[in-house]
Amino acid sequence: KKPEGSEARRRLKSLVNSLWMEFPAAPPLDHTHSWSVVTPVYKEAVLYSVADLRERTSDGRTLLGVLRGLYAREWAHFLERMGAHGATDPERYWVDWEDAQLALQVRFWASMRGQTLARTVVGMMQYERALQLVSRVEKAPRAGAGEAAAVVASKFSFVVAAQLYAEFRAAGDPRADDMGELLRAYPSLRIAYVSPWPPRRER
């Protein structure tokens, strides 16, 4: 079946066209160079909060409403993945914000369409997924999952240099919790931050 989305069709067409190109033989994963990526973060948004998505602007619209309008087809597909098959009008679908898991998924969906740290992290971690696929193709079934994971870890690492992460945690800033969600989604992700000195004493 032909993809409905124009972006999906564009990417698929690009992939198919590339299959006819002549590429040099790629070296085995064990022989490739390793690389690390560092993304500095100061006070930028990590994930859109529920308040961000529900707050109404001067024209009466919400950020989520704007994004649903701009990405109507993607929103409909998102609802389908979440099991909301009865949503006859996706643009008017009411989100149950009391459902913590659903709210988190909606926040991720919206954040992937804005200027957020989450969008950067998800994009960069696709390198890890690609290396995992190459590792499984090259090593399976000769190697176990642990060995394959070790090879991938030695080839790619991603570090978020969040200068104020320690302050966020101490102050109970929601951005610290949002970074925790990213760490749970991507266990190999690393966060580097500056600790205050001398350390604050617990009261």
N, C-alpha and C positions, 0 to 999 in steps of 0.2 A: 504494500500500500504506500502511495506517495505521501511523504510527510506534509502536514498542513502548514507548518510554520515556514516562512521564507528563510529564516536564519538556518533552520535545520536542513532545508534543501540546499542552501549555499554551501554549508559545511560538507554535506554528503557529496555534492558535486565536486568540490575541491578534493576530497579524499579519493573519489573514483578516478579523477583526472591524474592524480599523483601516482596511481598504480601503474601508469604507462611510462613513467619516467625511469631513467636508468640511474640507480643509486650505487655508490661504491659499497662494497661489503662492510658491514658494521663489525667492529671488533667484539669479542665476548665481553659480557658485563664485567667480568673480573679484571679485564685489561683496560677498562675505560677510566678516565680521570674522575676524581671525586670533586664535588663542589658544594659550597655552602652559600646560603642566601640570608642576608640580614635586612630586616625592615625596621627602621626606627619609628617609634610611636611616642607621642607626647600626650596630648589631651584629645586626640581624635576619637570619634565614635567607634566603638567596637561592634556592637549590635544595636539596631534600633530598638528602643524600649517600647513597651505597650503604650506608655503615655505618648511617646513620639508618634506612634502610628494612629492614635485615636484623637490627638489634639486637632481641633478645627482651626483653620486659618480664617482670614478676614472674609474670604468668599464662601465660607461654610463647608469647605471640603477638608477631608483628612488626608494625611500622607498615604495611608493604606488605600484610600479611595482613588487617589491620583495614580498610584502604582497599578491598581487593578484595572484602571481605565487604559493606561499605557501598555500594559502587558496582559490584555484580557485573555488571550489564548493560553499563555503560560499559567495564569491564575486558574483557569478552568482545568488544566492538566494537573496542577498542584492539588486542587480539591479532589480530583479523581484518585491521585496517589494516596491522599489522606482518607479515602473511603467515603467521601461526601458525594455519592452517586446520585442522590436525590436533589442536588442543587440545580433547579431548572434555570435559574438566572444567576450565574456565577458572580456577576458584578454586584449583585445585591445580597449575596450570601452573608448571613450573620455569623460572625466568629464568636464562639463561646470562649471568652477570655478567661473564664474560671477553669477551663481545661488547661492545666499547666503545660502538658506535652504539646497540645495543639498550638497554644500561644507561642511556645518556643519555636515550633516549626514555621509559623507565620512570620515571626521575627527574623528567622534565617532567610526565608523567602524574600522578604522585603529588603533585608540588608544586602542580599546578593544583587540588588538592583539600585544600590546607592553607593556613596563614597564612604565605605566603612572598612575597618580592619578585617572583619570577617570575610569580606569579598576577596581581599588580597590573600588571606591565609588559605581559603578554599582553592583559589586559583593556583597558588604556588604548590600546594600539596598534591596537585595533579601530577607533578613530576614524580613524586613517590609512588603513586598508583601505577604510572607508566613503567617505572623500574621494577615494581613488584610483578607486573605482567611479564616483562622480559625475563625476569629471574625464574618465574614459574615455567616459562617456555624452554629456557636453556637448561635448567637443572632438574626439572621433574622428569621421571620419578626418582632420579638418582639421589636427590638431596631432600632432607626434611624441611618442614616449614621454618624451623629455627635457623638453619643455615642460610636459607634464602633471605630471611628477614635480616640476618646479620650482614649479608652482602649489600642489600639495599641501604641499610643504615650507614655502611662505610662509604657509600657513594654519594649520598645526598642528605643534607641537613638544612633545616630552616629555623632561624632564630628571630624572634620578635624582641627588639631592644626597647622595652617599655620602661622609660626612665622613672616614671612615677608609680609603677606597679606596687611597690612597697607602701607608698602613701595611700593608694587606692584601697589596699587591703586593711590598713590601719584605720582608715576613715569609714570603712564599710561602703565604699563607692561601688555602685552597680557594675562599673566597668571591670572591676576585679572579678566579679562573678561571671561576667560575660567572657572574660579571658579563660576562666575555668571551664566554661562550656566548650571553648575551642580546644583546650587541652584534652577534654574527654573525647571530643570528636577525632582528634589527631594526637594519639599518645606520644608520637615521636617529636611533636612540636616542642620547641624550647623557648622559654621566656627569660631574657636577661634584664636585670633591673639594678638600680642603685639603692643600697641599703643605707639608712641614715647612720651617721657615726658622731658621737657614741650611740649605741642602740638605745631606743626608748625603753624605759623600765615599765613592766606591767604594774598597774595600780591595783 
